[in-house]
Amino acid sequence: MKKKDLPTVDRVAPTFIEPMYAEVARELPDGNAWLYEAKLDGYRCLAAKRGAGVVLWSRRGNLFTARFPEVARACENLSPDTLIDGEVVAVNKAGRVSFNALQHGSSRAALQFYAFDVLIHHGRSVLRLPLETRRKLLEQALRKVYYPVIQSQTFEANPTDMIQAAKALGLEGLMAKRKGSLYEPGRRSGAWLKYKINQSQEFVIGGYTPGNPFDALIVGYYEGSRLEFVAKVRNGFVPHVRREIFQLFASLETRECPFANLPEKRRTVWALTSEEMKNCHWLKPQLVAQVEFTEWTPDGHLRQSSFAGLRDDKEAQEVGREKITGF
């Protein structure tokens, strides 16, 4: 790809652009129209190389530069006036991506930044160029960039084979991106699909039950302006993580239950009745947790839920139940 092949437009500064998002798919699309990538469980990150140096942003536009200095230093070798999109992850000694290690800054995990797209290249917007062209430009932009920045790999393969390989590698899931697709900032486009091997999504923490120092998190999601309760999450914690989370509760304590659908009348293993609510402590719904689970129950609860980590890159009011696209 040569500079003369790029669109002729006024030069643009590599400032923050809201990233493109993917829809959740019930299954991977089959056919020759798609490229597949590993879905990594980390923090979405945009990196810009401009005159003053390197700036990293979260998906919400918050600064990540000081939080991930190793990534920022590596990106100093990016092509000038370039903005790339990717994911910061932590890889444990077993070679598995660990969101919990990333969120808690474990010294035993290696930090890596997987770059998978480019939005601005040499001061020119490439949002309207097809995916395959942007991938070639990304390779050029990263030519002098060193570890821990890595260009993500794309594959053309049978979806069944991809899923089997992802399971063997312990991946969270897979991404499918339509060939020829453009980059659509701020859109959850059907041109990008995410297929999850283990179900997980973000939920808002609206309370807890007491324990040592707490027994379970009480979580839910927003349906419009209503916060809907879905689960009591007891699993997935180690002692120091419980203590760290509990310290965040002090400034969020409230007497009012934030969940619009509580109390529940029917007593089940997942429900919260008025009697059980007497043992609950309520919080202002500001914290967001990543939760893994096996499935949704018919009455809208989570089966076998487990805490994976806190998400400080997501706004609580934006957390809804993920819609699944089928084929």
MOHUNOR-V790557 format. One record per residue. RES is the residue in one small letter. D_FIRST is the distance of its C-alpha to the first C-alpha in whole Angstrom. Layout:
# MOHUNOR-V790557
res={RES & RES}
d_first={D_FIRST & D_FIRST}
This chain:
# MOHUNOR-V790557
res={m & k & k & k & d & l & p & t & v & d & r & v & a & p & t & f & i & e & p & m & y & a & e & v & a & r & e & l & p & d & g & n & a & w & l & y & e & a & k & l & d & g & y & r & c & l & a & a & k & r & g & a & g & v & v & l & w & s & r & r & g & n & l & f & t & a & r & f & p & e & v & a & r & a & c & e & n & l & s & p & d & t & l & i & d & g & e & v & v & a & v & n & k & a & g & r & v & s & f & n & a & l & q & h & g & s & s & r & a & a & l & q & f & y & a & f & d & v & l & i & h & h & g & r & s & v & l & r & l & p & l & e & t & r & r & k & l & l & e & q & a & l & r & k & v & y & y & p & v & i & q & s & q & t & f & e & a & n & p & t & d & m & i & q & a & a & k & a & l & g & l & e & g & l & m & a & k & r & k & g & s & l & y & e & p & g & r & r & s & g & a & w & l & k & y & k & i & n & q & s & q & e & f & v & i & g & g & y & t & p & g & n & p & f & d & a & l & i & v & g & y & y & e & g & s & r & l & e & f & v & a & k & v & r & n & g & f & v & p & h & v & r & r & e & i & f & q & l & f & a & s & l & e & t & r & e & c & p & f & a & n & l & p & e & k & r & r & t & v & w & a & l & t & s & e & e & m & k & n & c & h & w & l & k & p & q & l & v & a & q & v & e & f & t & e & w & t & p & d & g & h & l & r & q & s & s & f & a & g & l & r & d & d & k & e & a & q & e & v & g & r & e & k & i & t & g & f}
d_first={0 & 4 & 7 & 8 & 7 & 8 & 12 & 14 & 17 & 19 & 18 & 19 & 21 & 20 & 23 & 25 & 23 & 26 & 24 & 23 & 26 & 27 & 30 & 32 & 33 & 36 & 34 & 30 & 29 & 29 & 27 & 23 & 22 & 22 & 20 & 22 & 22 & 25 & 27 & 28 & 31 & 30 & 30 & 27 & 25 & 22 & 21 & 20 & 20 & 21 & 24 & 27 & 25 & 24 & 26 & 26 & 27 & 29 & 28 & 31 & 30 & 32 & 31 & 30 & 30 & 33 & 33 & 31 & 30 & 29 & 26 & 26 & 26 & 23 & 21 & 22 & 19 & 16 & 14 & 16 & 17 & 15 & 17 & 17 & 19 & 21 & 25 & 27 & 29 & 32 & 33 & 36 & 38 & 38 & 34 & 34 & 33 & 36 & 35 & 39 & 38 & 35 & 38 & 40 & 38 & 40 & 40 & 39 & 36 & 33 & 30 & 27 & 24 & 22 & 18 & 17 & 15 & 14 & 15 & 14 & 11 & 12 & 15 & 14 & 15 & 12 & 15 & 15 & 12 & 13 & 13 & 11 & 8 & 10 & 10 & 7 & 7 & 10 & 10 & 8 & 11 & 14 & 13 & 16 & 18 & 21 & 24 & 25 & 21 & 20 & 17 & 19 & 19 & 18 & 21 & 21 & 25 & 29 & 30 & 33 & 31 & 29 & 32 & 34 & 32 & 31 & 35 & 36 & 33 & 35 & 32 & 33 & 31 & 28 & 25 & 24 & 21 & 20 & 17 & 16 & 18 & 17 & 18 & 22 & 23 & 27 & 27 & 28 & 26 & 27 & 23 & 24 & 27 & 29 & 31 & 34 & 36 & 38 & 39 & 38 & 38 & 39 & 43 & 45 & 47 & 51 & 53 & 55 & 58 & 59 & 60 & 59 & 57 & 56 & 56 & 54 & 51 & 52 & 48 & 47 & 45 & 45 & 45 & 45 & 47 & 49 & 49 & 50 & 51 & 50 & 50 & 52 & 50 & 52 & 50 & 47 & 48 & 49 & 52 & 50 & 48 & 51 & 52 & 49 & 48 & 52 & 52 & 50 & 52 & 55 & 53 & 52 & 56 & 57 & 60 & 59 & 57 & 54 & 53 & 54 & 55 & 58 & 60 & 60 & 63 & 62 & 63 & 60 & 59 & 56 & 57 & 59 & 62 & 64 & 66 & 63 & 62 & 65 & 63 & 60 & 58 & 56 & 53 & 51 & 48 & 45 & 44 & 42 & 42 & 40 & 42 & 42 & 44 & 45 & 45 & 47 & 50 & 52 & 53 & 50 & 50 & 48 & 49 & 49 & 47 & 46 & 45 & 41 & 41 & 41 & 38 & 38 & 34 & 36 & 38 & 41 & 42 & 38 & 39 & 40 & 41 & 38 & 37 & 36 & 34 & 36 & 35}
